[in-house]
Amino acid sequence: MTAPDPATPAPAAPSVPSTPSAPPAIPLWPTVDALWAWLDGHRAHGERETLLLRLLKLSEEVGEAAQAVIGATGQNPRKGTTHTWQDVEAELCDVVITALVALRTLTPDAEEVFGRHLARVRDRSLGTGTGTGTGTGTTHGDGVPPRTP
């Protein structure tokens, strides 16, 4: 084996596209609990009214997501394109956060309630796990068939 000739440049390293590093993961349920505690510490109404208002807030956020889709697709001829698909992503995230905080307002066991429900949806839709789902969408995971129109 011969030594490499110092006058010959080394082959270039293959180019690897640089990708920005992902932000650190934020723990979902501790963050939901912290948001719930912060909101609960500033509530101006009783428990029942607070739950109703948080559910109304969810409807507001869904409306904002719909508005962003309309704006991203330019469906309002008077306004044109007013939003981006990144705006839609942000609004959908607001919907999810608001829904999780509303669930936490309803029950201190929000993580377990959501986990059980997600497993049922997964089982009935994908036919995976240990649930009763068949992947055919024939039940809600509780043996009750879905309503037909």
Helices and strands as residue ranges (DSSP letters): H 28-41, H 47-73, H 85-106, H 110-126
